[in-house]
Amino acid sequence: MLYWPLDFLVMNDDLIVIYTDASSVGLGFWFPEDCFTCQCELPHSPSTDIIFYFKELAVCSAIHLLVDIEDRPSRLLVYTDNTNTVALFNSL
C-alpha cells in the first residue's frame, strides 16, 4: 500500500484516485479527477460498534463503481482515514 501526500498530483493516466469516508450519519467517496462524488445516509441509529463496517463499505462501493467504467485504469489509489481499513485491504 502506498501513502502519498495530500497534494499528490496524478501524472499517470493509468491511475485513479479515490477518497472515502464514513461517519455515524453517512458514507461517501470522491473521485477528484472526475469531479464526481457519491454519498448516502446510514440506517437510523446504527450501532456505534460497526463504524468499521461502514468505512469498509465506502471503499468497496467506490471500487464496485469502477467495474462499469469502460476504460478502467490498472492502478487505484484509495485515501481513507482509518488504519484498520488500510490493513484489511493491504492483507488481500
C-alpha positions in Angstrom: 0.0 0.0 0.0 1.4 3.4 -1.0 1.0 6.6 1.0 1.1 9.9 -0.8 0.9 13.4 0.4 -2.5 15.2 0.1 -1.1 17.4 -2.6 -0.1 14.4 -4.7 -0.6 15.1 -8.4 -1.6 12.3 -10.7 0.9 12.1 -13.5 -0.2 8.8 -14.8 -3.3 8.2 -17.0 -3.4 4.6 -15.7 -4.2 5.6 -12.1 -7.4 6.7 -10.4 -7.5 8.4 -7.0 -10.5 7.9 -4.6 -11.1 9.5 -1.2 -13.5 7.5 1.0 -15.0 8.0 4.5 -17.9 7.1 6.7 -19.4 8.5 9.9 -22.3 7.8 12.2 -24.7 9.5 9.8 -23.4 8.5 6.3 -20.7 7.3 4.0 -19.3 8.6 0.8 -16.5 8.7 -1.8 -15.0 11.2 -4.1 -13.1 10.9 -7.4 -11.3 14.3 -7.6 -10.0 14.0 -11.2 -13.6 13.4 -12.5 -15.2 15.9 -10.1 -17.6 13.0 -9.1 -18.9 12.2 -5.6 -21.4 9.8 -4.1 -22.9 9.8 -0.6 -25.6 8.0 1.2 -27.2 8.1 4.6 -26.8 5.2 7.1 -29.8 3.4 8.7 -31.3 5.3 11.6 -29.5 4.8 14.9 -26.8 2.3 13.7 -24.8 0.6 16.4 -21.7 2.6 17.3 -19.5 -0.6 17.2 -20.0 -1.2 13.4 -18.5 2.1 12.1 -15.6 -0.1 10.8 -18.1 -2.0 8.6 -19.3 1.3 7.0 -15.8 2.5 6.4 -15.1 -0.8 4.6 -18.4 -0.5 2.7 -17.4 3.0 1.5 -14.2 1.6 0.0 -15.9 -1.4 -1.5 -18.7 0.8 -3.0 -16.1 3.0 -4.7 -14.3 0.0 -6.2 -17.5 -1.6 -7.3 -18.4 1.6 -9.2 -15.2 1.2 -11.2 -16.3 -2.1 -12.6 -18.7 -0.3 -15.0 -16.0 2.1 -16.4 -15.2 1.1 -19.9 -11.6 2.2 -19.9 -10.7 1.2 -16.4 -7.2 2.1 -15.1 -4.9 -0.7 -13.9 -4.0 1.1 -10.7 -6.1 2.5 -7.9 -5.1 4.8 -5.0 -7.6 5.0 -2.1 -7.4 7.5 0.6 -9.0 6.6 3.9 -8.7 7.9 7.5 -8.8 4.5 9.1 -5.7 2.4 9.6 -7.8 -0.8 10.1 -9.3 -0.3 6.6 -5.8 0.1 5.1 -4.6 -3.0 6.9 -7.6 -5.0 5.8 -7.2 -4.2 2.1 -3.4 -4.4 2.3 -3.7 -8.0 3.5 -5.7 -9.2 0.5 
